[in-house]
Amino acid sequence: MSSFWLDSIAQHRVKRESLEQDIEVDVAIVGGGYSGLWTAYYLKLFQPDLRIAIIESDHVGFGASGRNGGWCSGFLPMTLSELDRAHGRDAAINMYRESFRTLDEIESVLAKEDIDCDYHRGGTIRGATNVVQQIRVVDEVAELRSYGFSESDLQLLTTDDCKSRINLQGLLASNYTPHCAVIHPAKLAFGLAQAVENRGVKIYENSRVTKITSRRVELQDITVRCQIVVRATEGFTSQLKQHRRTLAPLYSYMVVTEPLSDSQRAEIGWHNRETYHDARNMIIYVQITKDGRIAFGGRGAPYHFGSSVKPAFDNHNVIHQRIVESMHQVFPITKSLEITRRWGGPLGVPRNWQPSVNFDRATGLASLGGYVGDGVAATNLAARTLAHLVISDSHPLTKLPWVNKSSRKWELEPMRYLGINGLLKLSTGIDKHEGTTNTPDKIRTKILDMFL
Ligand SMILES: Cc1cc2nc3c(=O)[nH]c(=O)nc-3n(C[C@H](O)[C@H](O)[C@H](O)COP(=O)(O)OP(=O)(O)OC[C@H]3O[C@@H](n4cnc5c(N)ncnc54)[C@H](O)[C@@H]3O)c2cc1C
């Protein structure tokens, strides 16, 4: 199994048959992660007679959906002002409002389908550990306010407010949003799979798709004929021949500790299980699990030439060591805790760093993804949007700015390799500069902004 989460419920994994012969369905979905599962869920909900097959190369939840940090966040990988610049102010506001509402939607499905995934909506705290981060934390609140969002969406915390939630030392500022829940990622994937099967969706595992074309999905020696094909392959998309440059696979890595002792928990608090990150450029993300472990993740691993994705990349000694060091720095309490598991996995990153939902009725080709590591909640919104596009009911979601706005392709190699790794190095360099000098690194930040 490829993560702490998958290990922890390995005994509940349902082993499904693989696709052994040609079939014909209405909708073929390639990929058994949240994107594929939520798409099947909503299509069946809206049109119960649809014949739907999910075709998964490994097993349900094998990808990022079974490995992530468990942040089910209403915040998107693109900011309001980035959306505003690309699509206009109203579109940006609509997109964020729908994204925030997505947590209510997920909660209601979990209740309706009886999915227990340790869901708890404790919100997110973002801390600042130096003066530059402090400015970012304050600016983020101001930006949301300038788009008409209120204190109840994002607010600054006083030092005491923050400490009463998580007893963190040395923060210069922090903000808090209620629009985030923690989940056990693999439990959500397995629960969704069960829910769609209960509604009549067929899931095939250990069935690798080699080619997707209009109304046709090809596996080795097997063909699936269908009206609509949904590509939901995210970080693995580059492995499909026609999609080598559609999404770049960037790796994110995590570690998890043994559970905190009662006295450590009393010291740190954290009883509302808020997710935590800080305002550095190279993202870190933290949750405390239901059984009191600290699960700490970070990005910044080098991109692999040719967008290659290999099981060997799921562990990275240097990056894991860096993540452990960051964890000890942010949560000194973890220095005495054993790290019980390390893992990682690929995210899907489009050239414009913005996810999209795409459907072309003429060819029947659909896709969703490019969440840049923020897909736990966004997969639900994307899948609902796609399902409305497919049934063609002119639902307001089909007017969201990410609909049919797929990014241009990534550059050819070696430009892609040099460009992405250059940006990753730049981000890490800026963080180092900000941390050691307490001043902004204006030139390098400007260069970074030009490319992100
Ligand atoms: C370490 C890590 C931490 C993360 N933390 C967070 C977080 O805390 N919050 C958050 O919002 N997001 C997080 N993310 C991102 C989030 O997990 C993803 O955005 C989300 O799970 C994407 O779901 P998906 O279904 O689109 O992709 P995936 O879950 O990757 O599913 C794609 C599926 O397609 C299958 N597949 C691929 N190619 C083929 C093929 N040719 N034939 C058949 N099947 C195929 C794969 O096996 C896989 O199961 C994290 C990701 C990682 C890796």
The ligand as an SDF file (V2000), in Angstrom:
LIG
                    3D

 53 58  0  0  0  0  0  0  0  0999 V2000
    1.0840   13.6180   -0.9340 C   0  0  0  0  0  0  0  0  0  0  0  0
   -0.1270   14.4070   -1.3990 C   0  0  0  0  0  0  0  0  0  0  0  0
   -0.7810   15.2580   -0.4890 C   0  0  0  0  0  0  0  0  0  0  0  0
   -1.9040   15.9820   -0.9040 C   0  0  0  0  0  0  0  0  0  0  0  0
   -2.5850   16.7050    0.0210 N   0  0  0  0  0  0  0  0  0  0  0  0
   -3.7370   17.3290   -0.3330 C   0  0  0  0  0  0  0  0  0  0  0  0
   -4.5420   17.9490    0.6440 C   0  0  0  0  0  0  0  0  0  0  0  0
   -4.2720   17.8790    1.8530 O   0  0  0  0  0  0  0  0  0  0  0  0
   -5.6580   18.6120    0.2250 N   0  0  0  0  0  0  0  0  0  0  0  0
   -6.0210   18.6630   -1.0870 C   0  0  0  0  0  0  0  0  0  0  0  0
   -7.0140   19.2990   -1.4230 O   0  0  0  0  0  0  0  0  0  0  0  0
   -5.3010   18.0010   -2.0190 N   0  0  0  0  0  0  0  0  0  0  0  0
   -4.2000   17.3130   -1.6650 C   0  0  0  0  0  0  0  0  0  0  0  0
   -3.5080   16.6100   -2.5970 N   0  0  0  0  0  0  0  0  0  0  0  0
   -4.0590   16.5340   -3.9640 C   0  0  0  0  0  0  0  0  0  0  0  0
   -5.3070   15.6660   -4.0140 C   0  0  0  0  0  0  0  0  0  0  0  0
   -5.0710   14.4640   -3.3380 O   0  0  0  0  0  0  0  0  0  0  0  0
   -5.6590   15.4380   -5.4670 C   0  0  0  0  0  0  0  0  0  0  0  0
   -5.8730   16.6930   -6.0940 O   0  0  0  0  0  0  0  0  0  0  0  0
   -6.9130   14.5990   -5.6690 C   0  0  0  0  0  0  0  0  0  0  0  0
   -6.8560   13.4210   -4.9020 O   0  0  0  0  0  0  0  0  0  0  0  0
   -7.0400   14.2850   -7.1340 C   0  0  0  0  0  0  0  0  0  0  0  0
   -7.9650   13.2410   -7.3280 O   0  0  0  0  0  0  0  0  0  0  0  0
   -8.0490   12.5630   -8.7560 P   0  0  0  0  0  0  0  0  0  0  0  0
   -9.0800   11.5310   -8.6920 O   0  0  0  0  0  0  0  0  0  0  0  0
   -8.1990   13.6120   -9.7800 O   0  0  0  0  0  0  0  0  0  0  0  0
   -6.6090   11.9400   -8.9860 O   0  0  0  0  0  0  0  0  0  0  0  0
   -5.9820   10.6120   -8.3540 P   0  0  0  0  0  0  0  0  0  0  0  0
   -6.4560   10.3560   -6.9900 O   0  0  0  0  0  0  0  0  0  0  0  0
   -4.5200   10.6610   -8.5690 O   0  0  0  0  0  0  0  0  0  0  0  0
   -6.6190    9.4710   -9.2360 O   0  0  0  0  0  0  0  0  0  0  0  0
   -6.2220    9.2130  -10.5540 C   0  0  0  0  0  0  0  0  0  0  0  0
   -6.4390    7.7190  -10.7440 C   0  0  0  0  0  0  0  0  0  0  0  0
   -6.3060    7.4070  -12.1250 O   0  0  0  0  0  0  0  0  0  0  0  0
   -5.6770    6.1630  -12.2270 C   0  0  0  0  0  0  0  0  0  0  0  0
   -5.0650    6.1010  -13.5620 N   0  0  0  0  0  0  0  0  0  0  0  0
   -4.0840    6.8860  -14.0380 C   0  0  0  0  0  0  0  0  0  0  0  0
   -3.7630    6.5420  -15.2970 N   0  0  0  0  0  0  0  0  0  0  0  0
   -4.5900    5.5310  -15.6370 C   0  0  0  0  0  0  0  0  0  0  0  0
   -4.7450    4.7320  -16.8130 C   0  0  0  0  0  0  0  0  0  0  0  0
   -3.9720    4.9250  -17.8780 N   0  0  0  0  0  0  0  0  0  0  0  0
   -5.6940    3.7680  -16.8230 N   0  0  0  0  0  0  0  0  0  0  0  0
   -6.4900    3.5720  -15.7470 C   0  0  0  0  0  0  0  0  0  0  0  0
   -6.3670    4.2980  -14.5930 N   0  0  0  0  0  0  0  0  0  0  0  0
   -5.4320    5.2450  -14.5460 C   0  0  0  0  0  0  0  0  0  0  0  0
   -4.6450    6.1760  -11.0960 C   0  0  0  0  0  0  0  0  0  0  0  0
   -4.2150    4.8860  -10.7430 O   0  0  0  0  0  0  0  0  0  0  0  0
   -5.4120    6.8880   -9.9970 C   0  0  0  0  0  0  0  0  0  0  0  0
   -6.0710    5.9820   -9.1440 O   0  0  0  0  0  0  0  0  0  0  0  0
   -2.3710   15.8830   -2.2480 C   0  0  0  0  0  0  0  0  0  0  0  0
   -1.7230   15.0270   -3.1390 C   0  0  0  0  0  0  0  0  0  0  0  0
   -0.6120   14.3080   -2.7310 C   0  0  0  0  0  0  0  0  0  0  0  0
    0.0730   13.3910   -3.7080 C   0  0  0  0  0  0  0  0  0  0  0  0
  1  2  1  0
  2  3  1  0
  2 52  2  0
  3  4  2  0
  4  5  1  0
  4 50  1  0
  5  6  2  0
  6  7  1  0
  6 13  1  0
  7  8  2  0
  7  9  1  0
  9 10  1  0
 10 11  2  0
 10 12  1  0
 12 13  2  0
 13 14  1  0
 14 15  1  0
 14 50  1  0
 15 16  1  0
 16 17  1  0
 16 18  1  0
 18 19  1  0
 18 20  1  0
 20 21  1  0
 20 22  1  0
 22 23  1  0
 23 24  1  0
 24 25  2  0
 24 26  1  0
 24 27  1  0
 27 28  1  0
 28 29  2  0
 28 30  1  0
 28 31  1  0
 31 32  1  0
 32 33  1  0
 33 34  1  0
 33 48  1  0
 34 35  1  0
 35 36  1  0
 35 46  1  0
 36 37  1  0
 36 45  1  0
 37 38  2  0
 38 39  1  0
 39 40  1  0
 39 45  2  0
 40 41  1  0
 40 42  2  0
 42 43  1  0
 43 44  2  0
 44 45  1  0
 46 47  1  0
 46 48  1  0
 48 49  1  0
 50 51  2  0
 51 52  1  0
 52 53  1  0
M  END
$$$$
